[in-house]
Amino acid sequence: MHGMLDRRTITAAILSPCVSSLPVMLVGATSVQLAHDLHVNPATLGVLATSYFLASAAFSFAASHVVETRLGAGRSMRLAATCSAVALVLVATITSGWVAIPFLALGGLANAMAQPAANLLLARRVPEGRQGFYFAVKQSAIIGASMLAGLSVPTLVVRFGWRSAFLAAAVLAVLTVLVVPGQIPGAGRSEVPNGTVRLALRGPIIVIAASIALGTAAVAPLPAFLVVAAVDTGIPEATAGMLLGVVSLCGLSMRLLSGRVADAVGGEPLKGVTAMLLVGSAGLAMMASGSPLFVMGAFVAFTFGWGWPGLFQFGVVRHNRDLPSIATGVTQTGVYLGGVVGPSVFGAVAKGVGFGTAWMLVAGLMSVSAVGIAIGSRMAAGASEVTEVREVGEVGEVGEVGEVG
């Protein structure tokens, strides 16, 4: 089942999710210049980010099914990178904020395909004892996209304008198409009996997907609004962009660390997700207090509140090894729905009553999400035990029949 790991395989798993996340990350990082140039307010910026996540949510399940049963991991990731490149170039040409909506939706479609494709690649090609770390590496690519977006502010945006950042990202997406192999041994399409989708733990997955939707709704405004919120507290624009880059690096480091610990310690990864969400909610509450706690809260919120996705994906795949792409397609629908609601609601609240109230709102959502994940993980563990007992019973019955014959 698992082939030999190689650099090109790991590069594919990193680059594909990264470039598919850049369209929405760059909207947040370049929000100050973009808003000034196109005359848009925070609520409109929220709508732009929402269009990306709405498309991801709408296409997530269907895209995961196409990845698993038709295209396989390699061709899916190349197609996703191509769509992302086109979306980035088109956004760079807009003269009105509203025109960007269909282009960001195209980026969302690319994301809906890139995520399950990378999950399928890792589930099929990485040994089980190392999957925690490599899922963390894959999810770190997404926060790496946030880091690149933040660093683009002082290096490109301030000097050459916000459009230059989108064009540079498009070049990276094209390079990804060239790097990712079209066919990856062991990560091709799967045979799904009668064209049906059978998930082992339907009930727990629904609870987990709904809970993670709340967690994503809480965390999605972080990369989208950190720069503009930091500027609102009196932090210079270039410094705010650097802050986004640095705190994103902290989140990236936490994802890698949590994956390594999961492989070494074992146990239920979703319990770790619960703990990280609780700590992250405290960081969001600190950001509501304004400067200087804003900066400290940003570090805590990004490190823990945005450090869980790798551990989360690993936990979902552990309970659904037969169809990892489709299973994570279900939970990713919850992630994207949270991404739809979070930025738009946060932007509206920030516009109406200020950023402080908006940060407190998402802090509360993240706390509720932690409770839901704790419940879902217990349900999943119980369902796994029932499944194992049934399988043992079936094996015993077959053995007895064989002896009689």
C-alpha positions in Angstrom: 0.0 0.0 0.0 2.8 2.5 0.9 5.5 3.1 -1.5 8.9 4.7 -1.0 8.8 8.4 -0.1 10.6 10.7 -2.4 11.3 14.4 -2.6 9.0 15.0 -5.5 6.1 13.3 -3.7 6.5 15.4 -0.6 7.0 18.6 -2.7 3.7 17.9 -4.4 1.9 17.4 -1.1 3.3 20.8 0.1 3.1 23.0 -3.0 -0.4 22.1 -4.2 -2.3 23.1 -1.0 0.0 26.1 -0.6 -0.7 27.7 -4.0 -4.4 26.9 -3.7 -4.6 28.9 -0.5 -2.7 31.9 -1.8 -5.7 33.8 -3.4 -7.6 34.2 -0.2 -4.4 34.7 1.9 -3.3 37.5 -0.4 -6.6 39.3 -0.1 -6.1 39.5 3.7 -2.4 40.5 3.5 -2.9 43.2 0.9 -6.2 44.4 2.4 -5.0 47.9 3.3 -3.7 48.8 -0.2 -6.5 46.8 -1.9 -9.2 48.6 0.1 -7.7 52.0 -0.7 -7.2 51.3 -4.4 -10.6 49.7 -5.0 -12.5 51.7 -2.4 -13.8 48.7 -0.4 -14.6 48.5 3.4 -13.9 45.6 5.8 -17.4 44.1 5.1 -16.6 43.9 1.4 -13.2 42.3 2.2 -15.1 39.7 4.2 -17.4 39.0 1.2 -14.4 38.5 -1.0 -12.9 35.9 1.3 -16.3 34.3 1.7 -16.6 33.8 -2.0 -13.4 31.7 -1.9 -14.6 29.5 1.0 -18.1 29.2 -0.3 -16.8 27.7 -3.6 -14.6 25.4 -1.6 -17.6 24.3 0.5 -19.8 23.8 -2.5 -17.3 21.7 -4.4 -15.5 19.9 -1.6 -17.5 16.6 -1.5 -17.8 16.4 -5.3 -14.2 17.2 -5.9 -13.0 14.7 -3.3 -15.1 12.0 -5.1 -13.5 12.9 -8.4 -10.1 12.8 -6.9 -10.6 9.4 -5.3 -12.5 7.6 -8.0 -11.5 9.3 -11.3 -8.3 11.4 -11.4 -6.0 10.2 -8.6 -3.7 12.4 -6.6 -1.2 13.6 -9.2 -3.6 14.8 -12.0 -5.9 16.4 -9.4 -3.1 18.4 -7.9 -1.9 19.6 -11.3 -5.4 20.7 -12.3 -5.8 22.5 -9.0 -2.6 24.4 -9.4 -3.6 25.4 -12.9 -6.9 26.8 -11.7 -5.2 28.7 -8.9 -2.7 30.3 -11.3 -5.6 31.5 -13.5 -7.4 32.9 -10.5 -4.4 34.8 -9.2 -3.8 36.4 -12.6 -7.4 37.4 -13.0 -7.6 39.0 -9.5 -4.5 41.0 -10.4 -6.4 42.6 -13.3 -9.5 43.8 -11.4 -10.6 47.4 -11.1 -13.5 46.8 -8.7 -13.6 44.7 -5.6 -16.8 43.0 -6.6 -15.3 41.8 -9.9 -12.9 39.6 -7.8 -15.7 37.3 -6.5 -15.9 34.8 -9.4 -12.1 34.7 -9.6 -11.7 34.0 -5.9 -14.5 31.4 -6.4 -12.2 29.7 -9.0 -9.4 29.7 -6.4 -11.9 28.1 -4.0 -12.6 25.3 -6.5 -8.8 24.7 -6.9 -8.6 24.4 -3.1 -11.5 22.0 -2.9 -9.5 19.7 -5.2 -6.0 20.2 -3.9 -6.8 19.3 -0.3 -8.3 15.8 -0.8 -5.7 15.1 -3.5 -2.9 15.7 -1.1 -4.6 13.7 1.7 -5.0 10.8 -0.7 -1.3 11.0 -1.6 -0.2 11.0 2.1 -2.6 8.2 3.1 -1.4 5.9 0.4 2.3 6.7 0.2 3.3 7.4 3.8 3.8 4.7 6.5 1.2 4.9 9.3 3.9 5.6 11.9 4.9 8.7 10.1 1.6 10.1 8.9 1.1 12.4 11.8 4.2 14.4 10.8 3.6 14.4 7.1 0.0 15.5 7.5 1.3 18.3 9.6 3.8 19.1 6.8 1.0 19.3 4.3 -1.2 21.5 6.5 1.8 23.7 7.3 1.9 24.5 3.6 -1.3 26.3 4.0 -0.1 28.4 6.9 3.1 28.8 4.9 0.9 30.5 2.2 -0.2 32.9 4.9 3.4 33.6 5.8 4.3 34.2 2.2 1.3 36.5 1.9 2.4 38.5 4.9 6.0 38.8 3.8 4.8 40.0 0.4 3.7 43.3 2.0 7.1 44.7 2.9 8.9 43.1 0.0 6.5 43.6 -2.9 3.2 45.4 -2.0 4.7 48.5 -0.4 7.1 49.0 -3.3 5.2 47.8 -6.4 1.5 47.7 -5.3 -0.8 44.9 -4.3 -1.2 43.4 -7.8 2.5 42.4 -7.9 1.9 40.0 -5.0 -0.8 38.2 -6.9 1.3 37.9 -10.1 4.2 36.5 -8.2 1.9 33.9 -6.6 0.7 33.0 -10.1 4.3 32.2 -11.1 4.6 29.9 -8.1 1.4 28.1 -9.1 2.7 27.6 -12.6 5.9 26.1 -11.2 3.8 23.8 -9.1 2.1 22.4 -12.3 5.5 21.6 -13.7 6.8 20.0 -10.5 3.9 17.8 -9.5 3.9 14.4 -11.4 0.8 13.5 -13.3 0.9 9.9 -12.2 1.9 8.9 -8.6 2.3 5.1 -8.0 0.0 3.9 -5.3 -2.0 7.2 -5.2 -4.2 6.6 -8.3 -8.0 6.4 -8.3 -9.7 4.0 -5.9 -12.5 1.5 -6.8 -15.7 2.5 -4.9 -18.2 -0.4 -5.1 -21.3 0.5 -7.2 -20.2 4.1 -7.3 -21.4 4.6 -3.7 -19.6 6.4 -0.9 -19.4 4.4 2.3 -17.9 6.1 5.3 -17.2 3.9 8.3 -18.2 6.5 10.9 -21.0 8.6 9.5 -22.3 9.9 12.8 -19.0 11.0 14.3 -17.9 12.5 11.1 -21.0 14.7 11.0 -20.4 15.9 14.6 -16.7 16.5 13.9 -17.4 18.3 10.6 -20.0 20.6 12.3 -17.7 21.3 15.2 -14.7 22.1 13.1 -16.9 24.5 11.1 -17.2 26.6 14.2 -13.5 26.4 14.8 -12.7 27.5 11.2 -15.3 30.3 11.5 -13.3 31.5 14.4 -9.8 31.2 12.9 -10.5 32.2 9.3 -10.6 36.0 10.1 -7.1 35.8 11.5 -5.1 35.9 8.2 -7.9 37.9 6.5 -8.1 40.7 9.1 -4.9 40.6 11.1 -3.1 43.3 9.1 -6.0 45.8 8.9 -6.9 45.2 12.6 -3.3 45.7 13.6 -3.2 49.0 11.7 -6.4 49.9 13.5 -4.6 49.6 16.9 -1.8 51.9 15.7 0.7 49.5 14.3 2.3 50.6 11.0 1.3 48.8 7.8 4.7 47.3 7.0 5.1 46.1 10.6 1.6 44.6 10.5 2.5 42.7 7.5 5.7 41.4 9.2 3.6 40.4 12.2 1.4 38.3 10.0 4.5 36.6 8.6 6.1 35.9 11.9 2.9 34.6 13.7 2.2 32.5 10.7 5.7 30.9 11.2 4.7 30.2 14.8 1.6 28.4 13.6 3.6 26.5 11.1 6.0 25.3 13.7 3.2 24.2 16.0 1.7 22.1 13.2 5.0 20.3 12.6 5.6 19.8 16.4 2.1 18.4 17.0 2.4 16.0 14.1 5.8 14.7 15.4 4.4 14.3 18.9 1.3 12.4 17.5 3.6 9.9 15.8 5.8 9.4 18.9 3.1 9.3 21.6 0.1 7.8 19.7 -3.4 8.1 21.1 -6.3 10.0 19.7 -5.2 13.0 17.7 -8.5 14.8 18.0 -8.0 15.2 21.8 -4.9 17.3 20.9 -7.1 19.3 18.6 -9.5 20.0 21.5 -6.7 21.3 23.7 -5.3 23.6 21.0 -8.6 25.1 20.2 -9.1 26.0 23.9 -5.8 27.7 24.1 -6.3 29.5 20.8 -9.6 30.9 22.0 -7.7 32.6 24.9 -5.4 34.2 22.4 -8.3 35.6 20.4 -9.7 37.1 23.6 -6.4 38.8 24.2 -6.5 40.4 20.8 -9.8 42.0 21.7 -8.0 44.0 24.4 -6.0 46.0 21.8 -2.3 46.9 22.0 -0.1 45.7 23.5 -2.0 42.5 24.3 -3.1 42.4 20.7 0.4 41.3 19.5 0.7 38.7 22.3 -2.7 37.4 21.6 -1.9 37.1 17.9 1.0 34.9 18.7 -1.1 32.6 20.9 -4.1 32.6 18.5 -1.9 31.7 15.5 0.3 29.2 17.3 -2.6 27.2 18.9 -5.8 28.3 17.3 -4.4 27.8 13.8 -1.9 25.0 14.7 -4.4 22.1 14.8 -5.3 21.3 11.1 -2.6 18.8 10.5 -3.5 16.9 13.6 -7.2 17.1 12.7 -6.7 15.7 9.2 -4.6 12.9 10.6 -7.3 12.0 13.1 -10.0 11.9 10.4 -7.9 9.7 8.1 -7.1 7.3 11.0 -10.8 6.6 11.3 -11.4 6.3 7.6 -8.4 4.6 5.9 -10.3 3.0 3.1 -11.5 6.3 1.6 -9.3 9.0 3.0 -9.9 11.5 0.3 -13.7 11.3 0.5 -13.7 11.2 4.3 -11.7 14.4 4.5 -13.9 15.8 1.8 -16.8 15.6 4.2 -14.9 17.3 7.1 -13.4 19.9 4.8 -17.0 20.9 3.8 -17.4 21.9 7.5 -14.0 23.7 7.4 -15.1 25.7 4.3 -18.5 26.5 5.6 -16.8 27.9 8.6 -14.6 29.9 6.3 -17.7 31.2 4.6 -19.4 32.4 7.8 -16.3 33.6 9.7 -14.9 36.4 7.6 -18.2 37.8 6.5 -19.6 37.9 10.0 -16.4 39.2 11.5 -16.1 41.9 8.9 -19.7 43.0 9.5 -19.2 43.1 13.3 -15.9 44.9 13.0 -17.5 47.5 10.8 -20.5 47.9 13.1 -19.1 47.8 16.6 -15.3 47.5 16.2 -12.6 44.9 16.1 -12.6 44.2 19.9 -16.1 42.8 19.9 -15.4 40.8 16.7 -12.4 39.1 18.3 -14.4 38.2 21.4 -17.1 36.7 19.2 -14.7 34.4 17.4 -13.0 33.5 20.7 -16.4 32.2 21.9 -16.9 30.2 18.7 -13.6 28.5 19.1 -14.4 27.4 22.6 -17.6 25.8 21.5 -15.8 24.1 18.7 -13.3 22.6 21.2 -16.3 21.1 23.1 -17.8 19.7 19.9 -14.5 18.1 18.8 -14.2 16.4 22.2 -17.6 14.9 21.9 -17.0 13.8 18.3 -13.7 12.1 19.1 -15.3 10.1 21.9 -18.1 9.0 19.4 -15.4 8.0 16.8 -13.5 6.0 19.4 -16.6 4.2 20.5 -17.7 3.5 16.9 -14.2 2.1 16.1 -14.4 -0.4 19.0 -17.8 -1.6 17.7 -16.4 -2.0 14.2 -13.5 -4.0 15.4 -15.7 -6.3 17.5 -17.9 -7.0 14.4 -14.9 -7.7 12.2 -13.5 -10.2 14.8 -16.9 -11.9 15.0 -17.1 -12.2 11.2 -13.6 -13.8 11.0 -14.6 -16.3 13.7 -17.7 -17.3 11.9 -15.8 -17.9 8.7 -13.2 -19.9 10.5 -15.8 -22.2 12.0 -17.4 -22.8 8.7 -14.1 -23.7 7.2 -13.4 -26.3 9.9 -16.8 -27.9 9.4 -16.3 -28.2 5.7 
